[in-house]
Every structure is written in C-alpha cells, then in structure tokens.
Amino acid sequence: MENQNTHAYDDSQIQVLEGLEAVRKRPGMYIGTTSVRGLHHLVYEIVDNSIDEALAGQCDKITVTLWQDNSVTVEDDGRGIPSGMNEKLGLPTLEVVYTVLHAGGKFGGEGYKIAGGLHGVGASVVNALSEWVEVENCRDGHAYTERFERGHVARPFACVGECGEKHGLTVRFKPDPTIFEETVFDYETILTRMREQAFLNAGVRIVLIDKREGKEREEDLQFEGGIVSFVEFLNKEKAVTPVHPTVVYMKGEKNGSIAEVAMQYNDSYNETMISFANNMSTIEGGTHETGFKTALTRAINDYARKIGAIKGDDKGLSGEDVREGLVAVISVKLTDAQFESQTKAKLGNSEIRPLVDSIVYAKLCEHFEENPADGKMIIEKALAANRAREAARKARELTRRKSALESGQMPEKLQDCNERDPNLCEIYIVEGDSAGGSAIQGRDSRFQAILSMWGKMLNVEKARADKIYGNDKLSPMIIALGTGIGAEFNIEKLRYHKIIIMADADVDGAHIRTLLLTFFFRYMRPLIENGYVYSAVPPLYKLSRGKNTRVAYSDEERDKISAEMRGGNPDIKIDISRFKGLGEMDPTELWDTTMDPEKRSLRRITMEDAVAADSVFSVLMGEDVEPRREWIEKNAQYVVNLDI
C-alpha cells in the first residue's frame, strides 16, 4: 500500500533562506540560546569588535551604555569601518558588515593580525536579532550613518557631515522582543564581562554606564597590570589569603602566537582556572588549558623530587593535587584561532598546547630556583592535598560500605519513586520536614522522589572531600544521586535526570539554594553543565474571591490576576495573602502550584560564565560575612531566576 505522506515531501518543500532570515529562523545556531544568556551575547559581539580594534592598537576607550528602552550603545575610538563601496556586492562596506553573514576584515590581510571575531557574523547576527540598529561611523573626518530594522535597511547609508578629529564607531541596538525570552539587560552580568576585557587588554579603558531610571550607575575600568591584576582581583573577591607573596607571571611568543599566564596559590581548597583565546572566554577549556595543566604538574613534581619532598619510586603528585588552591588566568592570542562554535567555548589549535607547556614549565622551574620559599610552600600545599585525597578515598569507601552500593538501602530521608529509568525520574530536594511531608503526600510517586533536608548544610567552599563524605546532610544526597563526587564523578550512574531544588522564596531559601548549588558547582559540576539541575519556582501570592482561588508568582502577575478577578469592577474585594513558605501549603496546593509538570515553573540552572559563577559562589560562601549578607539581601527577590 502506498504511503499517503510520500508526496508531502517534494521539491517545493526545500526552502532557501535569504540574507539574515536564517539567523532569525534559527538564532540558537549563532548565539547559543534566546534566553538571557543569548541576550547578553549580543552586547559581547559588538564589544568584541571594538576590542579587536584595541588588539590592533587602534582603540583606547570603549563605552557601553544601557538605556531605559532596553537598547544598548557601544562606542569606541577606533578607526571606524571603511566608508567606501564593496566592489563585489555593490553595497556600502558598512552595510555589508551589518547585513551579510561571514563578511568582515578578519579573514586575512593586514587589517587585523589577531581578532576574536573570526567568523564574520557578529555584527550581522546582532542586526538580524534586533528590533532596530543605528550605526554612526566616523572615518577620515566624515560622519556616516545607517539604520536597520530586523536586519533590513530602514535608512540608507549616508554621509551626514564632518566629525573633525573624532574617529570610531557608535552602534546602538535594541534586541527584538519577538526573538528573546527576556530583553532586560543585567548590569552585573555585563560588568563582569567588561571587567574581564579590561584585565585582558592592559591599559584599554572600558566605561559601563547604566542610564535606566532608578538604576543609574557607572563603572570605569582600566588595569595597567593586565592578567596579574586579574589574579589579584579574583583572590580579593574570594576573600582568600595567598600562600606566596607575588603573582607568578609568564609570557612567551612563537610564530605570531602569544601566550600569557598569571597564577598564585591561596589557602582555600578550590581551583579557579580561567582561560581565554583572543579575549574570548573559553569556558570549556581547550589546548591552552591542557598545555598549562601538563606543565604545572610536571614542574611541581620535578622540583618536589629535586628537594627530596618526593623520594625515590614514590608516586608523584596528581594534577588535582597541584591545582588545589590555585588561581590561574591563561590568555592566548593567535592569528588563526580555531573555536568549536560561534560562541567560542573551546579552543582547538593544536600548536598552542606545546607553546603554553614550554613557557609554563620553563618559567615555573626558573621561579622555584629563584624563590625556593615559594616552591616549598606550594609543594607542601600539594602534599597536604594529596594526603586529604587519600583520606577522602578512605571516607568514600566507608560511605560506600554503608550505602546502597553495598546494602541496597537508600537514605532514611529519601522517599524514592517507582520508576527506574533515569530519563523519566525526578528528585525534589526539599528543606524542612513540614514541606517534605507535604511534598511526599502531594507528589506523583511513579516518577517523583523526595529527599528531605533539615537545617543548614556544610559550607563546601571551605571543606575538603573527606569532610563532605562524612557530613550527615550531604552524604544522603550523594548516595541518592548515585554519581559519586569530584574526580570519581560518573554521570552515567545518575539516578534522576531532573534534580529540583525546592526552597522558600525568601532570604533563608536563597541561602539554602546557594549552599546546594555551591556543592553541585564544586563537586558535581557536570550536573549543571548537562542541564540536570533545576530550581522550583513556588508561588508568592494566593488570591481568593469566594470559592475562586488563584496563585501568582510575581508582583506583576498578582496585579494582573487581581484585575481579572474583579472583572472591571474596582469595588470587588479580592483577598490576597503572601505564602510564608512551602511548609504552609497543603499537599494539593503544593502539587498544583509547584510540582505538577503541566502547571509548574522550573528554572534550569546554567553556568553563565566561569568567572561570574565562581565570584558569586565565593562571595556567598566565603568567610567574609558582610559581602554575603549584602548580596543575599539585594538579590533574594531574584534568586529563583538566577542562571548560575
């Protein structure tokens, strides 16, 4: 029998997307996501073009301004865009840059030796995904302008007069609300990225200005110390004490590629390694990170053997040992950067690995010879980490003997689900016995497991793995999830593909959520990277009119629902109460508002970027109480929406 759908797919079904239509049709291919992260990526694309001018030695100042209408201006004092016509396309060069994919001055030639924007799609993608873009180009004493709307020319390219001594490019754009889930820019997120760029480009001045009503502020960023200043800043943010007095700085060059590394050890137990390629944050690492790790481990082991800290045939220190308490920034600049995607998360250039390796090994060996006290302190710290790792192994084995791996018993506080396929299973981690009790009664036991926690759990920012395995709050969660932690983490053993943190929408709930996220970030990071961790979004308000009851998840939704329930009659009284916590909801309410897959709201936890995430965790979980209190009080109302 002939398939009735055979003729549904024929020549007429093949679509050819013209110009920037492809970007608007599939924005995720170009900016990764249409979430808040993708929104901010638009700013970075335009700023990166200005940074490329700075790399070419043609730009000293970049100004980023956030406006009340959710538009952004990026202004630089670079060379501007060539003002003539593109011979091949018969269009003004500025128009080609903003309307043609893979068009730019970074594919070869002398315009840019080193650049982050190597794909030639940045400006045109921003144009495609914006409601409108206005460009003012000051070049050779003349001012040129052009306006675009949703990728199309709205006001043609024209010379509008003289600009005297002024030179550079000013781009103002407003993201398209029909493309993005959210169009409100976050000042702190952009500030973090701009601060990175100022550190990576010593001497370049970047000014961030917020002109939005009630949010007016300004930050002037300029760091002559470059990545050395970056390491000092990270240590200060983490409120840690360096174990050796100076930041070790290394730099080398080969065949036009430049590698810089700055590093310093501190008294914490955590590793902070941040890498960049042509100023792009490579959050997934790459060949430059591999070269650094290999050289660091080799140099420290060689020096440890030389001074007798490791004897004879004794096993050497592992990479994990030598990186405990390390803060390192790796920055490479190369003429032909090969990234895995337009979002430039991982560097692939094979020639960079041996360059970084040789520089780091040679400079570290030299530093140890000239500063033996530094070398001994670093080796003592690595040996202590090695001993702690062995203690953690023994604690882990003890935990396993007591756990489900041996006995088949799950933690007492876990009410497991009946389903065994991890793809279909979800676990709610609930704070408090009353909320846990309601969740257990209200859940769908076929696929929803409940793990009740009580009290404040261990602050893992200041704890080693051996303490974590012995902690009565964390051990049940480790057993329930099944993956192990740290170096032995195995995501294939994960028992639930949705891990949902359910805490109250207040400051205490924010603290609990942060403690859990800190633990996942430090010891089970792949859970976040693979999108398995979520935050439940409980309602804030209950609205009643007679027997009609509804809930609201925000002040705006409360006002909207209240108006709907009045039906246009302002005299009708609506009873509005604020939920004090999850524990006061009965099982039915908790199911209807927070647990029913058909109705609930979940926020997937992601890592916006390594620097911002690490900074947030360190402020919240470090020993300095005041910054933590200030941050929680300022951000508690937003914490369920955090993309960390």
Sequence and secondary structure as in RCSB ss.txt:
>XXXX:A:sequence
MENQNTHAYDDSQIQVLEGLEAVRKRPGMYIGTTSVRGLHHLVYEIVDNSIDEALAGQCDKITVTLWQDNSVTVE
DDGRGIPSGMNEKLGLPTLEVVYTVLHAGGKFGGEGYKIAGGLHGVGASVVNALSEWVEVENCRDGHAYTERFER
GHVARPFACVGECGEKHGLTVRFKPDPTIFEETVFDYETILTRMREQAFLNAGVRIVLIDKREGKEREEDLQFEG
GIVSFVEFLNKEKAVTPVHPTVVYMKGEKNGSIAEVAMQYNDSYNETMISFANNMSTIEGGTHETGFKTALTRAI
NDYARKIGAIKGDDKGLSGEDVREGLVAVISVKLTDAQFESQTKAKLGNSEIRPLVDSIVYAKLCEHFEENPADG
KMIIEKALAANRAREAARKARELTRRKSALESGQMPEKLQDCNERDPNLCEIYIVEGDSAGGSAIQGRDSRFQAI
LSMWGKMLNVEKARADKIYGNDKLSPMIIALGTGIGAEFNIEKLRYHKIIIMADADVDGAHIRTLLLTFFFRYMR
PLIENGYVYSAVPPLYKLSRGKNTRVAYSDEERDKISAEMRGGNPDIKIDISRFKGLGEMDPTELWDTTMDPEKR
SLRRITMEDAVAADSVFSVLMGEDVEPRREWIEKNAQYVVNLDI
>XXXX:A:secstr
   TTGGGSSGGG     TTHHHHH THHHHS SSHHHHHHHHHHHHHHHHHHHHTT   EEEEEE TTS EEEE
E S     SEETTTTEEHHHHHHHSTT SS SSSSS SS S  SS HHHHHHHTEEEEEEEEEETTEEEEEEEET
TEEEEEEEEEEE TT  EEEEEEEE TTT S     HHHHHHHHHHHHHHSTT EEEEEE STT  EEEEE  TT
THHHHHHHHHHHTT  BSSSS EEEEEEETTEEEEEEEEEBSSS  EEEEEETTEE TT BHHHHHHHHHHHHHH
HHHHHHTTSS TT     HHHHTTTEEEEEEEE TT  BSSTT  SB  TTHHHHHHHHHHHHHHHHHHH HHHH
HHHHHHHHHHHHHHHHHHHHHHHHHHHSHHHH    TTEE  S   GGG EEEEEESHHHHHHHHHHS TTTEEE
EEE S    GGG  HHHHHT TTHHHHHHHH S  GGG  GGG S SEEEEE  SSHHHHHHHHHHHHHHHHH H
HHHHTT EEEE   SEEEEETTEEEEESSHHHHHHHHHHHHTT TTS  EEEE   GGGS HHHHIIIII TTT 
 EEE   S HHHHHHHHHHHHSS HHHHHHHHHHHGGGGGG   
